Amino acid sequence: MKLKNKVAVVTGASKGIGKAIAMRYAAEGASVVLASRSLNILENNVQEIKAEGGEAMAVSVDVRKVESINNLVKKAVDRYGRLDLLVNNAGITMGGPSEDLAPEDWRAALETDLFSVFYSSQAAARVMIPQGGGNIINISSVNGILAAPRRAAYCASKAAVNELTKVLAIEWADRKIRVNAIAPGYIRTELVQDVINKGAISIEAILRRTPQGRIGEVDDIAGLAVYMASDESSYMTGSIVNIDGGWLAYGYL
């Protein structure tokens, strides 16, 4: 098991990429704290993990609020005594014409997709530094690298997450905390389906633009997240790793 005796917190763990990472971490031997606003769904996920012989707990959190994040980290440490891994996965999308984007929607997107990454990383670091190190993985997006129309808040926040990842990586490297980001392409999740349903992009356009000719699956991301959380990637920090079926590399529409 690659993550045996590790303690991990995964935000946005009720569904999609977050759930897939939490389930895989548990299968690799980690004790996992699943966090989101949907406590009932989290409890079901915890039962799935325990049915497979894993260890997990569920914590309700509002990642837009510092006190809620601090409570999440405290509960993880109170239960398991330490914190080795943090996956900042919680996020929302905000599609639509930029000229019509309401201030409250802009703020909500940045608070959820960007501010929470800093608040959670800060809270985790305050535990990881005195214990001798840790590992933080931020879930970014190819839209933090290459822009998309009608997604100003999402693209801006993910681009900022990429730079924040690098800053924290170099700042905390001598504290033995590694900080990296995963930048997925279009993955089969509720979030991507919501973008499709809103007409921001079509599935046909995604497949046409992706050299592998398929949409990604959550397990594609979970496998990379295990590698980045394990000692196999011990020399990796400050990296933004895109996993997108060749989407960013492709130069044509």
BAFI-3210 file (N, C-alpha, C; in Angstrom, 3 decimals, decimal comma, padded with zeros to 6 digits):
// residues 253
n [1|2|3|4|5|6|7|8|9|10|11|12|13|14|15|16|17|18|19|20|21|22|23|24|25|26|27|28|29|30|31|32|33|34|35|36|37|38|39|40|41|42|43|44|45|46|47|48|49|50|51|52|53|54|55|56|57|58|59|60|61|62|63|64|65|66|67|68|69|70|71|72|73|74|75|76|77|78|79|80|81|82|83|84|85|86|87|88|89|90|91|92|93|94|95|96|97|98|99|100|101|102|103|104|105|106|107|108|109|110|111|112|113|114|115|116|117|118|119|120|121|122|123|124|125|126|127|128|129|130|131|132|133|134|135|136|137|138|139|140|141|142|143|144|145|146|147|148|149|150|151|152|153|154|155|156|157|158|159|160|161|162|163|164|165|166|167|168|169|170|171|172|173|174|175|176|177|178|179|180|181|182|183|184|185|186|187|188|189|190|191|192|193|194|195|196|197|198|199|200|201|202|203|204|205|206|207|208|209|210|211|212|213|214|215|216|217|218|219|220|221|222|223|224|225|226|227|228|229|230|231|232|233|234|235|236|237|238|239|240|241|242|243|244|245|246|247|248|249|250|251|252|253]
n.u [000,842|000,621|000,131|000,114|-000,568|-000,766|-002,455|-005,147|-006,828|-009,551|-011,127|-014,360|-015,327|-017,626|-018,509|-017,641|-014,339|-013,177|-014,367|-013,446|-010,664|-010,536|-011,550|-009,612|-007,317|-007,943|-008,024|-005,355|-004,344|-004,472|-005,815|-008,746|-010,177|-013,140|-014,527|-017,087|-019,997|-022,118|-023,135|-024,633|-024,210|-021,459|-021,262|-022,296|-020,286|-018,175|-019,070|-018,877|-016,098|-015,339|-016,583|-014,918|-012,783|-011,323|-010,346|-012,084|-013,594|-016,303|-016,725|-018,541|-018,119|-017,708|-015,990|-015,561|-015,323|-013,133|-013,145|-014,601|-012,951|-010,718|-011,880|-012,344|-009,696|-008,855|-010,594|-009,704|-007,075|-007,610|-008,868|-007,063|-004,491|-002,520|-001,643|-001,072|-001,597|-003,219|-005,845|-006,948|-009,786|-012,393|-014,733|-016,386|-018,148|-018,609|-020,355|-021,046|-021,797|-019,276|-019,913|-022,286|-021,830|-022,521|-021,535|-021,718|-021,639|-019,142|-017,557|-018,304|-017,301|-014,503|-014,044|-014,641|-013,080|-010,491|-009,759|-010,320|-008,426|-006,059|-006,699|-007,172|-004,722|-003,042|-004,058|-003,502|-000,710|000,065|-000,184|001,400|004,030|005,142|005,049|006,857|006,593|004,699|002,157|000,623|-001,948|-003,331|-006,318|-006,488|-007,026|-007,122|-008,100|-006,945|-004,645|-005,031|-007,236|-010,861|-013,863|-016,564|-016,104|-014,887|-014,503|-013,909|-011,623|-009,849|-009,592|-008,500|-006,091|-004,840|-004,654|-002,700|-000,391|-000,329|000,165|002,841|004,130|003,659|004,931|007,694|008,108|007,616|009,272|011,651|010,547|009,789|007,373|005,562|004,100|001,865|000,047|-002,774|-003,928|-006,697|-008,159|-011,176|-013,288|-015,389|-017,669|-020,080|-019,771|-018,608|-020,656|-022,602|-021,585|-021,790|-024,564|-025,363|-024,694|-022,183|-020,164|-019,883|-020,255|-019,428|-017,602|-015,614|-014,676|-013,779|-011,671|-009,904|-007,127|-006,989|-009,590|-011,620|-013,518|-012,204|-011,944|-012,850|-011,170|-008,830|-007,703|-007,515|-005,561|-003,201|-003,206|-002,647|000,002|001,256|000,863|002,383|005,565|006,957|007,019|008,767|010,602|009,213|007,863|005,997|004,970|002,764|000,641|-000,720|-003,453|-005,046|-005,704|-004,272|-005,248|-004,291|-001,953|-002,740|-003,018|-005,093|-008,505]
n.v [-001,198|002,160|004,423|003,830|004,263|007,001|010,142|011,705|014,591|015,352|017,685|018,577|016,003|014,542|013,691|012,955|013,889|014,331|012,384|010,067|010,262|010,173|007,588|006,018|006,710|005,650|002,947|002,599|002,567|004,845|006,837|008,537|011,743|012,826|015,631|018,023|020,031|018,349|016,321|013,941|012,501|012,209|010,534|008,170|007,591|007,134|004,808|003,073|002,964|001,821|-000,626|-001,864|-002,320|-000,101|003,023|005,855|009,140|011,484|014,966|017,884|020,836|024,273|025,591|028,225|029,592|030,518|029,702|027,347|025,725|025,588|024,172|021,735|020,780|020,593|018,584|016,423|016,090|015,708|013,245|011,489|012,216|013,450|015,096|014,331|014,563|016,809|017,403|019,794|020,032|020,984|022,887|025,185|025,976|028,780|029,825|031,861|034,992|037,450|040,123|040,022|038,851|038,608|040,497|039,056|036,423|036,271|036,685|034,473|032,346|032,820|032,743|030,083|028,553|029,582|031,205|029,360|027,403|028,591|029,150|026,556|025,300|026,846|026,310|023,565|023,581|024,687|022,569|020,645|021,708|021,790|019,010|017,979|017,891|017,410|017,066|018,682|018,819|020,458|020,755|021,862|023,120|022,648|024,956|026,860|027,288|027,566|029,769|030,048|031,081|032,856|031,982|033,462|033,837|031,236|030,514|032,542|032,056|029,453|029,827|031,463|029,663|027,961|029,589|030,163|027,621|027,253|029,292|028,539|026,087|026,674|028,272|026,639|024,497|024,020|023,317|020,804|020,366|019,418|020,863|020,610|020,679|019,361|019,513|018,911|017,892|017,752|015,983|013,233|014,340|015,704|018,453|019,113|018,196|020,026|022,378|021,666|021,349|023,984|025,047|026,083|024,657|021,974|018,393|017,208|019,061|018,878|016,225|016,393|018,141|016,788|014,783|012,010|011,307|010,877|011,523|012,253|010,078|009,875|008,157|008,323|010,656|010,096|008,100|009,501|011,265|009,580|008,807|011,350|011,822|009,953|008,535|008,050|010,271|012,046|014,036|015,942|019,091|022,116|021,710|021,790|019,602|018,621|016,627|015,377|014,010|014,927|017,399|020,074|020,030|019,934|021,771|022,697|023,507]
n.w [000,000|-000,920|000,604|003,273|006,697|006,443|006,894|005,429|004,182|002,182|000,296|-001,067|-001,395|-001,813|-004,276|-007,741|-008,801|-006,276|-004,590|-005,889|-005,491|-002,686|-002,189|-003,473|-002,041|000,462|-000,216|-000,650|001,855|003,465|006,160|005,789|005,677|004,680|003,191|002,732|001,924|001,877|003,994|004,363|001,987|002,153|004,396|003,366|001,530|003,276|004,505|002,336|002,052|004,525|004,294|002,564|004,116|004,806|006,455|007,513|007,891|008,032|007,495|007,745|005,883|005,061|002,661|002,093|004,387|006,880|009,564|009,427|007,898|009,585|011,663|010,388|009,938|012,589|013,563|012,060|013,029|015,744|015,629|014,311|015,005|013,435|010,295|007,077|004,339|002,148|-000,002|-002,049|-003,422|-003,630|-005,475|-007,756|-010,792|-012,968|-015,384|-018,322|-020,075|-019,714|-019,370|-018,078|-015,658|-012,339|-009,437|-007,002|-007,888|-009,116|-006,837|-005,290|-006,806|-006,757|-004,003|-003,436|-005,259|-005,164|-002,809|-000,785|-001,206|-000,371|002,343|003,367|002,846|004,412|006,993|007,101|006,858|009,255|010,919|009,664|009,574|012,315|012,762|011,049|008,265|005,147|002,598|-000,045|-002,384|-005,044|-006,872|-009,966|-013,214|-016,797|-017,764|-016,243|-017,473|-020,211|-021,725|-021,680|-023,280|-021,651|-019,104|-017,069|-014,235|-013,361|-014,905|-014,114|-011,357|-011,304|-012,680|-010,842|-008,714|-009,711|-009,634|-006,911|-005,940|-006,748|-005,299|-002,586|-002,642|-002,999|-000,824|001,376|001,050|002,493|004,842|004,506|003,220|000,499|-002,407|-004,961|-008,101|-009,848|-013,100|-014,551|-017,700|-019,553|-017,610|-016,769|-014,856|-012,506|-012,475|-014,975|-016,599|-015,910|-017,046|-019,718|-019,905|-019,564|-021,928|-022,409|-023,543|-025,893|-025,894|-028,200|-029,189|-027,250|-027,589|-030,235|-029,935|-028,349|-028,583|-027,841|-028,186|-026,334|-023,351|-020,108|-017,207|-013,715|-012,324|-013,762|-012,821|-010,102|-009,960|-010,644|-008,506|-006,364|-006,924|-006,707|-004,039|-002,819|-001,702|-003,967|-005,554|-004,385|-005,061|-006,333|-006,454|-006,574|-009,078|-011,895|-013,135|-016,047|-017,115|-019,595|-021,927|-024,092|-024,723|-024,182|-025,651|-028,252|-031,212|-032,839|-033,743]
ca.u [000,000|001,490|-000,172|-000,136|-000,331|-000,930|-003,758|-005,460|-008,077|-009,942|-012,321|-015,190|-015,204|-018,928|-018,734|-016,679|-012,906|-012,881|-014,741|-012,549|-009,371|-010,711|-011,701|-008,328|-006,393|-008,305|-007,603|-003,894|-003,957|-004,585|-007,034|-009,197|-011,226|-013,895|-015,139|-017,891|-021,213|-023,144|-022,733|-025,293|-023,502|-020,148|-021,426|-022,433|-018,958|-017,405|-019,518|-018,278|-014,689|-015,236|-016,993|-013,746|-011,716|-010,576|-010,654|-012,483|-014,606|-016,916|-016,825|-019,192|-017,284|-017,937|-014,607|-015,480|-015,217|-011,891|-013,414|-015,062|-011,752|-009,926|-012,584|-012,082|-008,334|-008,832|-011,254|-008,820|-005,956|-008,158|-009,216|-005,958|-003,238|-001,603|-002,183|000,003|-002,010|-004,393|-006,239|-007,889|-010,560|-013,691|-014,792|-017,603|-017,938|-019,484|-020,355|-021,923|-021,116|-018,581|-020,588|-023,457|-021,420|-022,872|-020,456|-021,819|-021,217|-017,681|-017,005|-018,533|-016,377|-013,144|-013,979|-014,672|-012,046|-009,163|-009,514|-010,360|-007,170|-005,089|-007,095|-006,972|-003,284|-002,500|-004,442|-002,763|000,710|000,260|-000,033|002,479|005,355|005,683|005,160|008,014|006,359|003,409|001,973|-000,614|-002,254|-004,437|-006,945|-006,631|-007,746|-006,476|-008,584|-006,045|-003,488|-005,546|-008,509|-012,099|-014,841|-017,716|-015,699|-013,896|-014,219|-013,291|-010,269|-009,031|-009,303|-007,607|-004,765|-004,278|-004,301|-001,419|000,683|-000,308|000,835|004,283|004,604|003,675|005,931|009,054|008,164|007,572|010,135|012,594|009,768|009,466|006,001|005,492|002,846|001,738|-001,320|-003,229|-004,774|-007,432|-008,957|-012,598|-013,479|-016,815|-018,156|-021,286|-019,365|-018,470|-021,996|-023,307|-021,093|-022,388|-025,995|-025,544|-024,370|-020,884|-019,368|-020,584|-019,460|-018,809|-016,432|-014,593|-014,103|-013,063|-010,478|-009,063|-006,489|-007,346|-010,951|-012,531|-013,536|-011,500|-012,703|-012,324|-010,077|-007,608|-007,154|-007,207|-004,281|-002,150|-003,228|-001,954|001,434|001,731|000,787|003,272|007,000|007,508|007,147|009,366|011,382|008,284|007,131|005,806|004,610|001,375|000,619|-001,978|-003,848|-006,134|-005,847|-003,595|-006,048|-003,458|-000,906|-003,343|-003,012|-006,148|-009,866]
ca.v [000,000|003,315|005,501|003,217|005,083|008,418|010,751|012,613|015,352|015,616|018,536|018,272|014,545|013,881|013,112|013,312|013,671|014,258|011,064|009,066|010,359|009,692|006,141|005,426|006,891|004,661|001,640|002,549|002,475|006,097|007,205|009,654|012,635|013,309|016,900|018,831|020,501|017,307|015,350|012,650|011,808|011,833|009,376|007,000|007,299|006,556|003,415|002,314|002,759|000,883|-001,944|-002,435|-002,486|001,138|003,897|007,179|009,873|012,560|016,243|018,946|022,032|025,328|025,992|029,673|030,176|030,123|028,977|026,014|024,996|025,313|023,105|020,506|020,329|020,209|017,291|015,405|015,865|015,125|011,838|010,642|012,612|014,122|015,358|014,141|014,895|017,652|017,571|020,902|019,684|021,664|023,951|025,390|026,658|029,936|030,103|032,910|036,172|038,210|041,403|039,768|038,151|039,389|040,565|037,987|035,171|036,386|036,519|033,090|031,474|033,000|032,274|028,619|027,931|030,132|031,565|028,155|026,679|029,213|028,957|025,153|025,035|027,530|025,533|022,300|023,845|024,944|021,246|019,908|022,259|021,243|017,544|017,618|017,864|016,985|017,064|019,359|018,677|021,312|020,383|023,040|022,833|023,149|026,327|027,757|027,405|028,043|030,423|029,653|032,161|032,730|031,330|034,388|033,581|029,918|030,562|033,424|031,417|028,312|030,358|031,917|028,460|027,468|030,426|029,946|026,325|027,455|030,117|027,739|025,021|027,155|028,842|025,597|023,367|023,720|022,761|019,445|020,299|019,483|021,428|020,426|020,800|018,563|020,309|017,985|018,341|017,497|014,713|012,912|014,685|016,531|019,817|019,225|018,043|021,289|023,301|021,221|021,644|025,434|025,428|026,731|023,845|020,750|017,174|016,979|019,934|018,314|015,041|016,824|018,874|015,910|013,794|010,637|011,075|010,491|012,333|011,576|009,482|010,298|007,268|008,816|011,667|009,468|007,401|010,505|011,817|008,624|008,969|012,626|011,747|008,894|008,820|007,896|011,602|012,841|015,169|016,792|020,147|023,283|021,263|021,784|018,449|018,502|015,265|015,887|013,303|015,668|018,592|021,279|019,902|019,997|023,165|022,997|023,429]
ca.w [000,000|-001,108|001,551|004,574|007,899|006,144|007,172|004,327|004,111|000,803|000,218|-002,235|-001,505|-001,884|-005,605|-008,774|-008,615|-004,851|-004,088|-006,473|-004,817|-001,311|-002,222|-003,844|-000,919|001,479|-000,719|-000,557|003,251|004,210|006,882|004,971|006,150|003,532|003,576|001,813|002,598|001,769|005,001|004,147|000,910|002,688|005,286|002,501|000,992|004,378|004,665|001,231|002,382|005,642|003,811|001,885|005,086|004,981|007,585|007,036|008,626|007,261|008,184|006,982|005,828|004,080|002,392|001,953|005,723|007,530|010,802|009,066|007,483|010,790|012,381|009,637|010,232|014,005|013,713|011,486|013,952|016,977|015,384|013,850|015,623|012,525|008,965|006,104|002,977|001,910|-001,397|-002,228|-004,610|-003,672|-006,481|-008,528|-012,062|-013,118|-016,812|-018,817|-020,626|-018,683|-019,121|-017,241|-014,444|-011,159|-008,446|-006,010|-008,512|-009,235|-005,503|-004,854|-007,532|-006,252|-002,616|-003,421|-006,090|-004,907|-001,410|000,049|-001,378|000,526|003,741|003,733|002,842|005,586|008,180|007,075|007,090|010,690|011,526|009,009|009,893|013,568|012,760|010,232|006,822|004,633|001,153|-000,453|-003,812|-005,460|-008,143|-010,814|-014,457|-018,010|-017,966|-015,556|-018,358|-021,496|-021,424|-022,362|-023,194|-020,773|-017,854|-016,520|-012,818|-013,234|-015,459|-013,280|-010,082|-011,501|-012,994|-009,567|-007,953|-010,221|-009,103|-005,471|-005,760|-006,878|-004,180|-001,364|-002,806|-002,761|000,522|002,403|000,689|003,566|005,960|004,055|002,695|-000,969|-002,902|-006,402|-008,602|-010,984|-013,988|-015,426|-018,831|-019,349|-016,917|-016,645|-013,522|-012,477|-012,786|-016,431|-017,176|-015,695|-018,063|-020,980|-019,852|-019,685|-023,296|-022,497|-024,450|-026,283|-025,778|-029,516|-029,286|-026,372|-028,224|-031,429|-029,506|-027,540|-029,449|-027,498|-028,652|-025,257|-022,153|-019,034|-016,107|-012,417|-011,936|-014,389|-011,917|-008,815|-010,076|-010,556|-007,148|-005,503|-007,192|-006,178|-002,576|-002,326|-001,661|-005,314|-006,155|-003,306|-005,587|-007,077|-005,760|-007,429|-010,429|-012,362|-014,037|-016,786|-017,498|-020,425|-023,194|-025,162|-025,044|-024,214|-026,669|-029,598|-031,659|-033,804|-033,232]
c.u [000,879|001,280|-000,450|000,299|-000,372|-002,335|-004,010|-006,789|-008,351|-011,203|-013,082|-015,264|-016,531|-019,140|-017,567|-015,236|-012,561|-013,208|-013,788|-011,194|-009,473|-010,796|-010,363|-007,305|-006,672|-007,848|-006,090|-003,410|-004,051|-005,865|-007,511|-010,330|-011,898|-014,669|-015,915|-019,086|-022,272|-022,828|-023,368|-024,594|-022,130|-020,233|-021,592|-021,085|-018,063|-017,790|-018,968|-016,816|-014,537|-015,641|-015,859|-012,557|-010,885|-011,031|-010,960|-013,463|-015,111|-017,014|-017,496|-018,329|-017,819|-016,572|-014,451|-015,239|-013,995|-012,154|-013,889|-013,881|-010,890|-010,552|-012,355|-010,708|-008,228|-009,465|-010,386|-007,694|-006,443|-008,422|-007,981|-004,569|-002,253|-002,329|-001,030|-000,331|-003,238|-004,636|-007,307|-008,650|-011,868|-013,677|-016,148|-017,220|-018,947|-019,442|-021,306|-021,139|-020,496|-019,278|-021,811|-023,109|-021,654|-021,720|-020,508|-021,417|-019,700|-017,027|-017,140|-017,561|-014,965|-013,015|-013,897|-013,457|-010,629|-008,909|-009,441|-009,071|-006,103|-005,435|-006,825|-005,494|-002,622|-002,800|-003,670|-001,289|000,999|000,328|001,204|003,863|005,887|005,815|006,277|007,766|004,980|003,344|000,622|-000,773|-003,483|-005,001|-007,246|-007,438|-006,896|-006,935|-007,866|-004,790|-003,891|-006,966|-009,673|-013,103|-015,976|-017,387|-014,645|-013,512|-013,480|-011,850|-009,349|-008,642|-008,332|-006,197|-004,073|-003,881|-002,944|-000,252|000,806|000,411|002,351|004,849|004,723|004,734|007,332|009,199|008,286|008,475|011,089|011,891|009,300|007,986|006,080|004,122|002,845|000,274|-001,549|-004,173|-005,510|-008,002|-010,414|-012,794|-014,973|-017,265|-019,428|-020,956|-019,250|-019,834|-022,803|-022,884|-021,707|-023,867|-026,289|-025,184|-023,030|-019,949|-020,154|-019,657|-018,766|-017,542|-015,286|-013,895|-013,300|-011,728|-009,480|-008,444|-006,837|-008,796|-011,912|-012,490|-012,847|-012,445|-012,056|-011,169|-008,760|-006,916|-006,723|-005,861|-003,104|-002,052|-002,541|-000,445|001,973|001,712|001,810|004,728|007,656|007,731|007,855|010,164|010,504|007,660|007,084|005,405|003,110|001,295|-000,728|-002,208|-005,159|-006,316|-005,205|-004,250|-005,180|-002,418|-001,447|-003,509|-004,095|-007,504|-010,529]
c.v [001,250|004,414|004,970|004,139|006,581|008,868|011,818|013,312|015,655|016,468|018,250|016,785|013,822|013,177|013,458|012,980|013,516|012,913|010,000|009,076|009,810|008,170|005,455|005,563|005,858|003,268|001,462|002,647|003,739|006,125|008,512|010,418|013,232|014,553|017,519|019,350|019,406|016,151|013,983|011,832|011,348|010,600|008,093|006,592|006,645|005,092|002,533|001,985|001,717|-000,524|-002,653|-002,576|-001,247|001,925|005,300|007,817|011,007|013,815|017,248|020,201|022,990|025,937|027,491|030,357|029,625|029,289|027,556|025,140|024,634|024,191|021,747|019,936|019,863|018,836|016,162|015,061|015,255|013,639|010,977|011,073|013,352|014,415|015,307|014,669|015,791|017,734|018,663|020,696|020,462|022,800|024,036|026,006|027,787|030,356|031,228|034,096|037,021|039,520|041,250|039,113|039,050|039,398|039,430|036,632|035,140|036,094|035,074|032,131|031,595|032,538|030,752|028,010|028,401|030,384|030,325|027,358|027,263|028,958|027,527|024,799|025,652|026,745|024,218|022,514|024,081|023,652|020,548|020,410|021,702|019,729|017,064|017,464|017,379|017,195|017,680|019,231|019,522|020,833|021,657|022,656|023,280|024,571|027,332|028,007|028,005|028,560|029,851|030,795|031,823|032,049|032,164|034,047|032,257|029,946|031,409|032,735|030,247|028,750|030,834|030,739|027,921|028,273|030,279|028,642|026,492|028,250|029,285|026,642|025,514|027,735|027,768|024,409|023,002|023,272|021,341|019,279|020,423|020,000|021,322|020,586|019,844|019,432|019,370|018,690|018,065|016,068|014,489|013,106|015,509|017,975|020,040|019,100|019,320|022,323|022,965|021,591|023,133|025,943|026,112|025,974|022,575|019,552|016,869|017,820|019,405|017,142|015,409|017,465|017,984|014,812|012,350|010,314|010,595|011,520|011,550|011,017|009,886|009,418|007,650|009,824|011,031|008,747|008,353|011,075|010,883|008,763|010,238|012,651|010,793|009,337|008,659|009,240|012,561|014,046|016,138|017,820|021,365|022,939|021,385|020,699|018,374|017,055|015,411|015,187|014,009|016,984|019,850|021,229|020,116|021,442|023,559|022,892|022,154]
c.w [000,000|-000,068|002,951|005,699|007,640|006,535|006,116|004,539|002,642|000,820|-001,081|-002,494|-001,604|-003,222|-006,522|-008,434|-007,139|-004,252|-004,610|-005,792|-003,401|-001,270|-002,535|-002,720|000,171|001,060|-000,632|000,881|004,069|005,037|006,265|005,643|004,922|003,947|002,424|002,601|002,676|002,714|004,776|003,065|001,390|003,565|004,479|001,912|002,049|004,588|003,557|001,541|003,480|005,233|003,089|002,825|005,339|006,192|007,071|008,001|007,743|008,110|007,257|007,027|004,776|003,803|002,181|003,295|006,442|008,779|010,529|008,634|008,691|011,617|011,712|009,986|011,679|014,217|013,161|012,459|015,270|016,815|015,131|014,345|014,750|011,208|007,973|004,717|002,984|000,418|-001,455|-003,534|-004,727|-004,692|-007,136|-009,862|-012,178|-014,579|-017,187|-019,341|-019,524|-018,362|-018,222|-015,906|-013,227|-010,158|-007,432|-006,588|-008,703|-007,883|-005,024|-005,525|-006,988|-004,805|-002,551|-004,110|-005,776|-003,425|-000,524|-000,047|-000,456|001,988|004,209|003,804|004,064|006,862|008,252|007,412|008,566|011,496|010,974|009,398|011,209|013,588|011,845|008,752|006,436|003,138|000,818|-001,957|-004,124|-006,791|-008,913|-012,056|-015,635|-018,307|-017,074|-016,362|-019,701|-021,272|-022,214|-022,242|-022,237|-019,444|-017,137|-015,086|-012,637|-013,724|-014,586|-011,978|-010,252|-011,897|-011,728|-008,688|-008,410|-009,663|-007,588|-005,141|-005,786|-005,705|-002,904|-001,438|-002,471|-001,351|001,594|002,110|001,822|004,841|005,645|003,706|001,174|-001,382|-004,417|-006,812|-009,761|-011,792|-014,951|-016,654|-018,530|-018,848|-016,721|-015,182|-013,634|-012,861|-014,287|-017,103|-017,020|-016,729|-019,421|-021,013|-020,034|-021,078|-023,459|-023,432|-024,760|-026,150|-027,099|-029,678|-028,419|-027,050|-029,465|-031,070|-028,761|-028,401|-029,118|-027,855|-027,592|-024,139|-021,034|-017,987|-014,777|-011,963|-012,601|-013,470|-010,595|-008,852|-009,971|-009,142|-006,152|-005,690|-006,548|-004,651|-001,990|-002,316|-003,027|-005,995|-005,208|-003,796|-006,374|-006,150|-006,671|-008,849|-010,677|-013,430|-014,740|-017,203|-018,261|-021,766|-024,369|-025,515|-025,150|-025,335|-028,076|-030,035|-032,619|-033,138|-033,706]
res [m|k|l|k|n|k|v|a|v|v|t|g|a|s|k|g|i|g|k|a|i|a|m|r|y|a|a|e|g|a|s|v|v|l|a|s|r|s|l|n|i|l|e|n|n|v|q|e|i|k|a|e|g|g|e|a|m|a|v|s|v|d|v|r|k|v|e|s|i|n|n|l|v|k|k|a|v|d|r|y|g|r|l|d|l|l|v|n|n|a|g|i|t|m|g|g|p|s|e|d|l|a|p|e|d|w|r|a|a|l|e|t|d|l|f|s|v|f|y|s|s|q|a|a|a|r|v|m|i|p|q|g|g|g|n|i|i|n|i|s|s|v|n|g|i|l|a|a|p|r|r|a|a|y|c|a|s|k|a|a|v|n|e|l|t|k|v|l|a|i|e|w|a|d|r|k|i|r|v|n|a|i|a|p|g|y|i|r|t|e|l|v|q|d|v|i|n|k|g|a|i|s|i|e|a|i|l|r|r|t|p|q|g|r|i|g|e|v|d|d|i|a|g|l|a|v|y|m|a|s|d|e|s|s|y|m|t|g|s|i|v|n|i|d|g|g|w|l|a|y|g|y|l]
***
